[in-house]
Amino acid sequence: MRPSLLRTASQHLRRRRDYSSSAAQPERKVAILGAAGGIGQPLALLMKLNPLVSSLSLYDIAGTPGVAADVSHINTPALVKGFMGDDQLAEALQGADVVIIPAGVPRKPGMTRDDLFKINAGIVKGLCTAIAKHCPNALVNMISNPVNSTVPIAAEVFKKAGTFDEKKLFGVTTLDVVRAKTFYAGKANVPVTGVNVPVVGGHAGITILPLFSQATPASNALSHEDLKALTKRTQDGGTEVVEAKAGKGSATLSMAYAGAVFGDACLKGLNGVPDIVECSFVQSTVTELPFFASKVRLGKNGVEEVIGLGELSAFEKEGLESLKGELMSSIEKGIKFAQES
């Protein structure tokens, strides 16, 4: 690593340590389910670097001991343990404050979206059944796709177990926000570190609705056509990565980063840091849909406030109406799966 990059990383970690040393931090356990996968491994690395994590529990059906050994050698305070197989899931979850779920399989050649749904939906259902039993008060961060369906599946599993708390179940849509910020900054020619763009709706295709009219800093340099193109690129970000990887992979590194950003926000909320606001797919009354991604304020109990959409442009209003049918269909598909399987 170049000295300049080392200095930047060191400064970033020092700033975070300065905050965490200003007051005694609670012990926080984070469990990652699917920690040996393409998203799970870099996510484990990033959460090991987080000074708010005191215990990091890595679980997968195979390969976890190696990942845990590797990550555990990093000289940061979080204690790392690896767990593998069904018989170790309970121990992996015991006492977790935040559970992050990137578990599942990527879509492979010849596999239909329905094939993918059935496999991942089954995995999510099994993991959520275990969460309800072993750490029912944890904040659950759902990364496993399709998020528009897996979050409703998780909700149904928790309802059946009598542990459902709408404030503690999140669909991680942060990657859509990360992409929107990056693409907007590049087009508007503004520093990306100061950019914020809310992204609402869902987490697939046209259900992803970036609100560039509310982007900060505002830019007068972007035409209507620019905004349409930025919206389309944000919606198609996953496809862009799959095509760039020539079908041999999907967005794993950027998704791990996004998952780490949202996990960090949850930990800060739990620790009482004020004004922690992120976009997430949660149970909602912002629209007539039962689940919807919008800005949420995070606190000691999870969601403190689901924030309304604010003023939308005509283009965004049109996009909002266009996404509702597809998003509702995905939500209903998840609920039906959970109730019938």
N, C-alpha and C positions, 0 to 999 in steps of 0.2 A: 504494500500500500504506500502511495506517495506521502511524503511528510505533510503536505497541505491537507490531504484527506484525513490523515491521522489527527492533525490539529483540530479540524472541523468536528470529527467524531468525538474527540476528547472534550471539546468545549460543550457539545450537545449533552454528553453524559454528565459533565460537571454541573451544568445548569439543572438537570433533572435531580442530581444528587443534592444540590443546594436546597431545592424545594423539599425533598424528602427528609433532609436532616434538620429542617426548620421546626419540625414537630415529630414526635414519636409516631411512626407509622404502624398500623395494625399488621399482624401477620396475615398474609393473603395467599391462599392456595388456588392455583389455576390448573385445570385439567384440560388436556388436548386429546380429543378422541379422533383417531385417524392420524396419529403423530408420525407414522413411518411413510406417509404418502408424499406426493409431489407438493402439496400445500403444507402438510403437517410438518415436514422437516424444516423448511425455512421459517415457518411460524414458531416452531419450538426454539429455534435460534433467537429469533427476535424477542420472544417472551423471556428467554433466559437473560437478555440484556436489560429487561425492564426492572428498575430499582424498586418498584412497588410489589414485585412478585417475590415471596419468601420461599414458596414451595411450588415446584413445577412437576406435574404428574403427566407422563406421556403414555398413552394407551393406543394399541392397535392389535389386530388379529395376528400379526407376524412382524418381525423385524425391529421391534421397539427396543430390545436391550442394546443393540448397536447404536441406535440414534441417541438413546439416553446416555450411554457411556461417552459418546462423542461430545454431546452438548454439555455434559457435566464437567468436562475439563476446562470450560471457559471460566475465567476468574471473576465471576460476579456472584453476589450473595445467594441467589436462588438455589435451593437444594433440589436436585433432579432425581426422579425415580422413574423407571420404565416398567410397564405392565403389559402383558401379552395374553391374549386368549380370554374366553368367556369367564373362566374361573377367577381371573384377576381383575375383572372390571369393577367389582364392588370396592375393592381396596383402592383402586385408582381414583374413584369418585368420592370416597369418604372424606367429608370435611371441606369439599371444594367450595370456594366462593364464586368462581366463574368457570363455566364449562364451555369450551370452544369446540365446535363440531365441524371439522372439514372432512369427515369420513365419507366414503362412497367410492364409486368407480367413475372414471371419465368415459365419455362416449367413444366406442371403438368402431372401426369399419364394419359395416353390416348390421350394426345395432340400431334399432329404431329408438326414437325418443320415448316411446312407451316401454320398451325393454329397459332403458336406462331408468325411467321413473320407477318401475316395479322393484328393481334391485336397490336403488338408493332409498326409496320409501321404506322398504323392509328394514334396511340397515338403521335408518333414523328411528323407526318405531321401536326397534329393539334397544337402542341406546337410550332413548327417552324413557322407556319403561324402567331401565336401571337407574337413571337420574331421579325419577320420581321416588324410587325406593331408598336410594343411598345418599342423595344430597338434594332434597326437595326444595330447599331455600336458595339454591345457587342461581346466579344469573346465567341463562343459557343463550349462547351466541351461535346461531345456526348459519353455517357456511355451505353445507351440503346442498347441492342443486337437485331439483329446481326449488329454490328458496320460496317462490310463490306458492308452492304446495307443501314443502317440508315443514314450514312454520305452522300452518294449520294442522298438519299431522301431529306435530309435537303438542300443540294445544289440546287436541282431542285425547292423546295419550295421558296428558297430565290431568285433564278433566275426569277421565275414567278412574284415575288413581286418587282423585280428590286432592291434588296438590297444585292445580293450575292457579297461577298468579299472572295476570296479564302484564304486570309491571316488570316481570322477570324473564320474558321470552322475547328474543330479538332475532330478526332476520338481518344478517350482515350485508348491507347494500353499499358499504363504504367504498368498494372498488369503483362503483359508478361515479361516486363523488370524486375520488382520486383521478379518474380519467377526465371527468368534466373540468376539473381544475387545471389539469395538465394541458388539455386541448385548448381551453379558453385562453390560458396564459400565452400559449404559443401563437394563437391567432391575433390576440389583442396586443401582443408584444408588451406584456407587463410581467414583473417578477412573480414567478409561480408561488413562492413562499408566502406571499401576501394575499393570494387569491382564495375566495370562498364562493362556492356554487352549490345551492341546495339541489338535491335530486330526489324526486318524489315518485310515487306510483308503486312499481314492483321491481323485479330484478331479472328481467328477460325481455329482449327485443323492444317492441313498442311500448311495453309496460314501464320502461325506464323513461322518465321525463325530467331532464335537467332544466332548471328554471334560470336560464341565462339572463332573463330580464332582472333578476335579483342578484346577479353576480357582483361581487366587490373585488377590486375597484371597478366601478362602472366604466364602460368604454363606448365612445361614440364612433369608433372606427369600424364597427362591425355592421354589415348590411343584413337585411332580412335573409338573404341567401346564405350569408356566412353562418347565421344562427341556425338555419335549417340544416346546413352541412355539419355543424358542430353537434347538433342534436342527433343526427343520424350516426355520426362517428362514435358518439358516446354509447348509443344503443347497440352498435355493432362492434364494440371494443373487443369482446370475447372472440368473435369470428376473425377479427384482424390478427389476433395473436395465434389462433389455430392455423390460419393460412400461412403466417410467417414461419411457423414451426413445421410447415409442410405436413400437417395432419398427425405429427408425432408427439403432440403435447398441447396443453391449453394454458391458460393464464394461472400459473402456480406462484411465481415470485411476486408479482404485483398483488395477487389475492392474499398471499401471506402477509405482505406489508399492510394491506387494508385491514386484514383481520387483527393484526397487532395494534394498529391505530385504534380500532373500535374496542379491543380488549383493554387497552390503556385507559380509554375514556370511561369504561365501566368501572375499572379499579379506582380511578380518581373520584368518580361519583360515589362509590361505596365509602371512600375515605373522607367524604364531606367537602371536597374541593368545589367551590361554587361555579355556577354558569358553565357547566360542561354540556355542550349541545352538539349532537351528531344526528345525521339522518339514519333511520332504521325502519325496517318493515315490521310493524307491530299491530296488535289489536287496536282498532281506531274508529273514531266517529267523525273523522275529518271529512270523509265522503260517505256515501251509502254502503260502501264495501266494508266487510268485517275486518279485513286486514289491509293496511296501506302504509307505504313508506313516506315518512315526512320527517321534519326536524323533531327531535325529542330532547327534553332536558333530563339529564341523568343525575341521580342522587343516591342516598343511602339505601333506598328500597328498590332501586332500578329506575323505571320511568317515573319521573316526578311530574312531567307535563308533556302531552302530545301537542305540538305547536301547529297551528293552522297554516294554510297554504299562502296566505298573504295575497297581494295583488298579482294577477297573472296577465301576461300579454294575450292578445287574441290568438296568436299561434299556439301558446301554451294551453289556453282554454280548449282549443280544438284537439290538441294532443291528449289532454285529460279525458275528454269524452271518448276519444278513440280507444284508449287503453282499457277502459272499464270492463268491457265485455270479455276480453281475453284474460284479464287479471281475475275476474270473478270465476271464470271457467277453471282456472288453475287452482284457486282457493277451494272450490267445490270438489275438484278431483282429489285433493289432499284429504279433505274431510271424509269423503266417501271411502277412500282407501282405509283410513284409520278406523272407521266405523264397521267396515265389512270384513277386514282381515283379522 
